[in-house]
Amino acid sequence: DGSPEGTRMLADIAAGLDGSEPDSFVGFNGRLVFAASDAPGGANMEPWISDGSAAGTRVLRDLNPGGRGFNQGFAPHAGRLYFGGDDGGGGELWVTDGEPDGTHAVFASAMRGRGSVPAGFVSFGNLLFFQAFHFSYGIEPWVSDGTEPGTRLLADVNPGEVASSFPAEASPLGDRLYFSADREGLGRELWVTDGTTAETRVVSDLRPGALGSDPSALLAQAEQLYFAASDPALGDELRVLGPESAPSDTPQATPPAPTTRPPGETPPAQSGRILLPRLDRGVQP
């Protein structure tokens, strides 16, 4: 409860000295969902749920008895939680409503034993955005409406069976979702989608050539998208993209300073402002 006296161990999930390695905490319908293992070394990592009492702390569902059933997540979307689970046949997209019977795989790919290993879940309108692997496409952006028929490849950004775009840093802004992705000949640049394949495209080639501008730390704030990007003339700088900006109109949010370096992680936003470090006179907030 915020006091030393009110701070205690909730449950001894893994008896002994190793611990249960609890992780990925998320509040859901008045309870706490998290990942934990009742075996040493995280060998039995599974989704757990708690109402805040020892008696009400239990494994949500043992997806892979004797093995590791939890891989990635959790992401709230449309009243349910999505995560990467593994029933022994490889990592796939799973969903839960907080009950054992309501915890199941959304989409079982044909890659039994390898799995699609979904990760990077972001809720976007009526869709869930994530990256996943497929033998025909590599690691590319996918979307799901929570059903197997509605789970599909969004776009093969970097075409080819052995090529992958490794989409990351996804951030919704209005009716669009921005993310970074890699494409041969273009490098890693900023991409945008409205959830359809036809409208999934690169926003701007900020650093022409194969290296790319490597956009990172995407943060939507006050109808604008802030992100870090690099180009040969200015180095690493903070950029901003407004809702009406044209694809080639990505102005800087900070004055040019050759030694400025935006954060490598998404900067914190407080009261409509963003806190970030600069290196123009050493590292300062």
C-alpha positions as CSV (number, residue, x, y, z in Angstrom):
1,D,0.0,0.0,0.0
2,G,3.1,2.3,-0.2
3,S,4.3,1.8,3.3
4,P,7.0,-0.6,4.7
5,E,4.3,-2.2,6.9
6,G,2.0,-2.7,4.0
7,T,4.6,-4.3,1.7
8,R,4.7,-8.1,1.8
9,M,5.2,-11.2,-0.4
10,L,1.9,-12.0,-2.0
11,A,2.6,-15.7,-2.8
12,D,5.6,-18.1,-2.7
13,I,5.0,-19.4,-6.2
14,A,8.3,-21.2,-6.5
15,A,9.3,-22.6,-3.1
16,G,13.0,-22.3,-2.4
17,L,15.8,-19.9,-3.2
18,D,15.4,-19.6,-7.0
19,G,12.2,-17.6,-7.0
20,S,9.4,-17.5,-9.6
21,E,10.8,-14.6,-11.7
22,P,7.5,-12.7,-12.0
23,D,7.3,-10.4,-15.0
24,S,5.0,-8.6,-17.5
25,F,2.5,-7.2,-15.0
26,V,-0.7,-5.8,-16.3
27,G,-4.0,-4.8,-14.6
28,F,-7.0,-6.5,-16.1
29,N,-10.6,-6.3,-14.9
30,G,-9.7,-5.5,-11.3
31,R,-7.0,-8.2,-11.2
32,L,-3.3,-8.5,-11.9
33,V,-2.1,-10.8,-14.8
34,F,1.6,-11.6,-14.9
35,A,4.0,-14.3,-16.0
36,A,5.7,-16.5,-13.4
37,S,7.4,-20.0,-13.1
38,D,6.9,-22.5,-10.3
39,A,10.1,-24.2,-11.3
40,P,13.7,-23.0,-11.1
41,G,15.2,-20.9,-13.9
42,G,11.8,-19.9,-15.4
43,A,11.4,-23.4,-16.9
44,N,7.7,-23.4,-16.3
45,M,6.9,-19.8,-17.1
46,E,3.1,-19.5,-17.5
47,P,0.4,-16.8,-17.3
48,W,-0.8,-16.2,-13.7
49,I,-3.6,-14.1,-12.3
50,S,-4.2,-12.6,-8.8
51,D,-6.9,-10.7,-7.0
52,G,-4.3,-9.4,-4.5
53,S,-4.7,-12.3,-2.0
54,A,-2.5,-15.4,-1.6
55,A,-5.6,-17.6,-2.1
56,G,-6.6,-15.7,-5.2
57,T,-3.2,-16.0,-6.9
58,R,-3.1,-18.9,-9.3
59,V,-1.9,-20.0,-12.7
60,L,-4.3,-18.8,-15.3
61,R,-3.7,-21.8,-17.6
62,D,-0.8,-24.2,-17.9
63,L,-0.3,-23.9,-21.6
64,N,2.7,-26.2,-21.8
65,P,2.8,-28.6,-18.8
66,G,6.4,-29.2,-17.8
67,G,7.6,-26.6,-20.2
68,R,7.6,-22.8,-20.9
69,G,4.1,-21.7,-22.0
70,F,4.5,-17.9,-21.9
71,N,6.7,-16.0,-24.4
72,Q,5.6,-12.4,-24.9
73,G,2.9,-9.9,-23.8
74,F,0.5,-9.0,-22.3
75,A,-1.4,-6.4,-24.4
76,P,-5.0,-5.2,-23.6
77,H,-7.2,-5.0,-26.6
78,A,-11.0,-5.0,-27.0
79,G,-11.6,-6.2,-23.4
80,R,-9.2,-9.1,-23.6
81,L,-5.5,-9.7,-23.1
82,Y,-3.3,-10.9,-25.9
83,F,0.1,-12.5,-25.5
84,G,2.6,-14.9,-27.1
85,G,2.0,-18.4,-25.8
86,D,3.5,-21.9,-26.6
87,D,1.6,-25.2,-26.0
88,G,4.7,-27.1,-27.0
89,G,4.2,-26.6,-30.8
90,G,5.9,-23.2,-31.0
91,G,5.1,-19.7,-30.0
92,E,1.7,-18.4,-31.3
93,L,-0.8,-15.6,-30.7
94,W,-3.0,-16.3,-27.6
95,V,-5.8,-14.5,-25.9
96,T,-7.4,-14.6,-22.5
97,D,-10.6,-13.2,-20.8
98,G,-9.1,-13.9,-17.4
99,E,-10.5,-17.4,-17.1
100,P,-8.9,-20.8,-17.9
101,D,-11.6,-21.7,-20.4
102,G,-11.3,-18.3,-22.1
103,T,-7.6,-18.7,-22.6
104,H,-6.8,-20.1,-26.0
105,A,-4.7,-19.7,-29.2
106,V,-6.1,-17.2,-31.7
107,F,-4.1,-18.4,-34.6
108,A,-2.2,-21.6,-35.0
109,S,0.2,-21.3,-37.9
110,A,1.3,-24.3,-40.0
111,M,4.8,-24.0,-38.6
112,R,4.4,-26.5,-35.7
113,G,7.6,-26.8,-33.8
114,R,8.8,-23.4,-34.9
115,G,5.8,-21.2,-34.4
116,S,5.3,-17.6,-35.6
117,V,6.7,-16.2,-32.3
118,P,4.5,-13.1,-32.2
119,A,5.8,-10.0,-30.3
120,G,5.5,-6.3,-30.0
121,F,1.7,-6.2,-29.5
122,V,0.0,-2.8,-29.9
123,S,-3.8,-2.1,-29.8
124,F,-4.8,0.0,-32.8
125,G,-8.5,0.7,-33.4
126,N,-10.2,-2.6,-33.8
127,L,-7.0,-4.4,-34.7
128,L,-4.0,-5.8,-32.8
129,F,-0.7,-5.0,-34.4
130,F,2.3,-7.3,-33.9
131,Q,5.3,-8.8,-35.6
132,A,5.4,-12.5,-36.5
133,F,7.5,-15.0,-38.4
134,H,6.3,-17.0,-41.4
135,F,8.5,-19.2,-43.6
136,S,7.3,-17.4,-46.8
137,Y,7.8,-13.8,-45.5
138,G,10.3,-13.8,-42.6
139,I,9.5,-11.5,-39.7
140,E,6.9,-8.9,-40.8
141,P,4.0,-6.8,-39.5
142,W,0.7,-8.7,-38.9
143,V,-2.7,-7.6,-37.6
144,S,-5.6,-9.5,-35.9
145,D,-9.2,-8.7,-35.0
146,G,-9.1,-11.5,-32.4
147,T,-10.3,-14.3,-34.7
148,E,-8.3,-16.8,-36.8
149,P,-9.8,-15.6,-40.1
150,G,-9.1,-12.0,-39.1
151,T,-5.4,-12.7,-38.4
152,R,-3.3,-11.8,-41.4
153,L,-0.1,-10.4,-42.8
154,L,-0.3,-6.7,-43.0
155,A,2.4,-6.2,-45.5
156,D,5.6,-7.9,-46.7
157,V,7.6,-4.8,-46.1
158,N,10.9,-6.5,-47.0
159,P,10.0,-9.1,-49.6
160,G,11.6,-12.5,-49.7
161,E,11.6,-15.7,-47.8
162,V,14.9,-15.0,-46.0
163,A,14.4,-11.2,-45.7
164,S,12.6,-9.6,-42.8
165,S,11.6,-6.0,-41.9
166,F,11.6,-6.5,-38.1
167,P,8.9,-4.0,-37.4
168,A,9.2,-2.3,-34.0
169,E,8.4,0.9,-32.0
170,A,4.8,0.8,-33.0
171,S,2.8,3.9,-31.9
172,P,-0.8,4.8,-32.7
173,L,-1.6,8.4,-33.7
174,G,-5.2,9.2,-34.6
175,D,-6.4,6.7,-37.2
176,R,-2.9,5.7,-38.2
177,L,-0.2,3.5,-36.7
178,Y,3.5,4.4,-37.1
179,F,6.4,2.0,-36.8
180,S,10.0,1.5,-37.8
181,A,10.8,-1.2,-40.4
182,D,13.8,-2.3,-42.5
183,R,13.7,-2.7,-46.2
184,E,16.5,-3.7,-48.6
185,G,17.9,-0.6,-50.4
186,L,16.0,1.7,-48.0
187,G,17.3,0.7,-44.6
188,R,15.3,1.2,-41.4
189,E,12.8,4.1,-41.8
190,L,9.5,5.3,-40.5
191,W,6.4,3.5,-41.8
192,V,2.7,4.2,-41.4
193,T,-0.5,2.1,-41.8
194,D,-4.2,2.5,-41.5
195,G,-4.6,-1.2,-41.0
196,T,-4.8,-2.1,-44.7
197,T,-2.1,-3.5,-46.9
198,A,-2.8,-0.8,-49.6
199,E,-2.2,2.0,-47.1
200,T,1.0,0.6,-45.5
201,R,3.9,2.7,-46.7
202,V,7.1,4.4,-45.8
203,V,6.5,7.9,-44.5
204,S,9.7,9.5,-45.6
205,D,13.2,8.4,-46.7
206,L,14.9,10.6,-44.1
207,R,18.3,9.2,-44.8
208,P,18.5,8.1,-48.5
209,G,20.4,5.0,-49.2
210,A,20.7,1.5,-47.6
211,L,21.6,2.6,-44.1
212,G,18.3,4.3,-43.2
213,S,17.6,6.9,-40.4
214,D,16.9,4.2,-37.8
215,P,13.8,5.9,-36.2
216,S,13.4,4.9,-32.5
217,A,11.6,6.0,-29.3
218,L,8.3,6.7,-31.1
219,L,6.0,8.7,-28.9
220,A,2.5,10.1,-29.8
221,Q,1.8,13.2,-27.8
222,A,-0.7,16.1,-28.4
223,E,-1.6,14.9,-32.0
224,Q,2.1,14.7,-33.0
225,L,4.6,11.9,-33.3
226,Y,8.0,12.4,-31.7
227,F,10.8,10.1,-32.6
228,A,14.6,10.0,-32.8
229,A,16.3,9.7,-36.2
230,S,19.7,10.1,-37.8
231,D,21.0,11.6,-41.0
232,P,24.6,12.4,-42.2
233,A,24.1,16.2,-41.9
234,L,22.6,16.5,-38.4
235,G,23.4,13.2,-36.7
236,D,20.9,11.8,-34.2
237,E,18.1,14.3,-33.6
238,L,14.6,14.5,-32.3
239,R,12.0,14.8,-35.0
240,V,8.3,15.5,-35.0
241,L,5.5,14.6,-37.4
242,G,2.2,16.4,-37.2
243,P,-1.2,15.1,-38.3
244,E,-1.2,17.2,-41.5
245,S,2.5,16.8,-42.3
246,A,3.2,15.5,-45.8
247,P,5.3,12.4,-46.1
248,S,8.5,14.5,-46.9
249,D,7.6,17.1,-44.2
250,T,9.3,15.7,-41.1
251,P,10.8,18.8,-39.3
252,Q,13.1,18.7,-36.4
253,A,11.7,19.3,-33.0
254,T,15.0,20.5,-31.6
255,P,17.5,23.0,-33.1
256,P,20.4,21.5,-35.0
257,A,23.2,20.6,-32.7
258,P,25.8,18.1,-33.9
259,T,26.2,16.5,-30.5
260,T,22.5,16.2,-29.5
261,R,21.5,12.6,-28.9
262,P,17.8,11.7,-28.4
263,P,17.0,8.9,-25.9
264,G,17.3,5.3,-27.0
265,E,14.1,4.5,-25.2
266,T,10.7,6.1,-25.4
267,P,11.0,9.4,-23.5
268,P,8.6,10.1,-20.6
269,A,5.8,12.5,-21.1
270,Q,4.4,14.6,-18.3
271,S,1.7,17.3,-18.5
272,G,2.0,17.6,-22.2
273,R,5.8,17.9,-22.2
274,I,8.5,15.4,-23.0
275,L,11.7,15.0,-21.0
276,L,14.8,13.9,-22.9
277,P,18.6,14.1,-22.6
278,R,20.9,16.3,-24.7
279,L,24.6,16.1,-25.3
280,D,25.3,19.6,-26.4
281,R,27.0,20.4,-23.1
282,G,27.4,17.0,-21.6
283,V,24.5,14.8,-20.6
284,Q,21.8,17.0,-19.1
285,P,18.0,16.6,-18.7
